[in-house]
Amino acid sequence: MKLIPCPLNGPRNADEFVCGGEVIDMPAPDASDAAWTRYIFSRENSAGLVREWWYHVPSSFWFILERDAVTDEAIRSYTVDELKR
């Protein structure tokens, strides 16, 4: 069984989660169409460390998970408040 470390609920079964994609910075509202197109449609999909949005369905809780995309190992998880610091 694969466990995901939720910062609110602790380690939980991966079946309780949904991945929301990479954490990327949103362009300014007045940014070019090209910048918005890259934001919406382009993803790095790089090997190595990635930061992703994850959603714990039973508790309706969003958080950030850093994981190694090669080994699929969870490195650490943290709340959105910690991302803003």
C-alpha positions in Angstrom: 0.0 0.0 0.0 1.3 3.4 -0.9 1.1 6.1 1.8 1.0 9.8 1.2 2.1 12.1 4.1 -0.8 14.6 4.6 0.2 17.5 6.8 -3.2 17.6 8.4 -4.1 13.9 8.8 -0.7 12.2 8.8 0.2 9.2 6.5 -2.9 8.0 4.6 -3.6 5.5 1.9 -3.0 7.0 -1.6 -6.5 6.0 -2.6 -7.8 8.9 -0.5 -6.0 11.6 -2.6 -6.2 13.3 -6.0 -3.2 15.0 -7.6 -3.9 18.5 -8.7 -0.8 19.0 -10.9 2.4 21.0 -10.6 2.7 24.1 -8.4 3.5 26.9 -10.8 3.3 30.7 -10.5 0.3 32.3 -12.1 1.0 35.1 -14.6 -0.2 38.7 -13.8 -3.8 39.3 -14.9 -2.5 41.6 -17.7 0.2 39.2 -18.9 0.4 38.3 -22.6 -1.7 35.6 -24.2 1.5 33.6 -24.7 2.2 33.7 -21.0 -1.3 32.6 -20.1 -1.1 29.8 -22.7 2.1 28.5 -21.2 0.6 28.6 -17.7 -2.6 26.7 -18.7 -1.2 24.2 -21.2 2.6 23.7 -20.6 4.1 21.5 -17.9 7.7 20.7 -17.3 7.2 16.9 -16.5 10.9 16.8 -15.4 12.6 13.9 -13.7 13.7 14.6 -10.1 12.1 16.8 -7.5 8.6 18.1 -8.3 6.1 20.2 -6.2 2.5 19.2 -6.7 -0.9 20.1 -5.4 -2.6 17.2 -3.6 -6.2 17.0 -2.3 -7.3 14.7 0.6 -10.8 13.8 -0.4 -12.2 12.7 3.0 -11.2 16.0 4.7 -11.4 18.3 1.7 -7.8 19.5 2.4 -5.4 20.9 -0.2 -1.6 20.8 0.4 1.7 20.7 -1.4 3.7 17.5 -1.8 7.3 17.4 -2.9 8.3 14.1 -4.4 10.9 12.5 -6.5 9.4 11.9 -9.9 11.9 9.2 -10.7 11.4 7.0 -7.6 7.9 8.3 -6.7 9.1 8.8 -3.1 7.4 11.5 -1.1 10.1 13.9 0.2 7.9 16.3 2.3 4.4 17.8 2.5 3.3 21.2 3.8 0.3 23.5 3.9 -0.3 26.4 1.5 0.5 28.8 4.3 4.0 27.4 4.4 4.4 27.9 0.6 3.6 31.6 1.0 6.4 32.2 3.5 
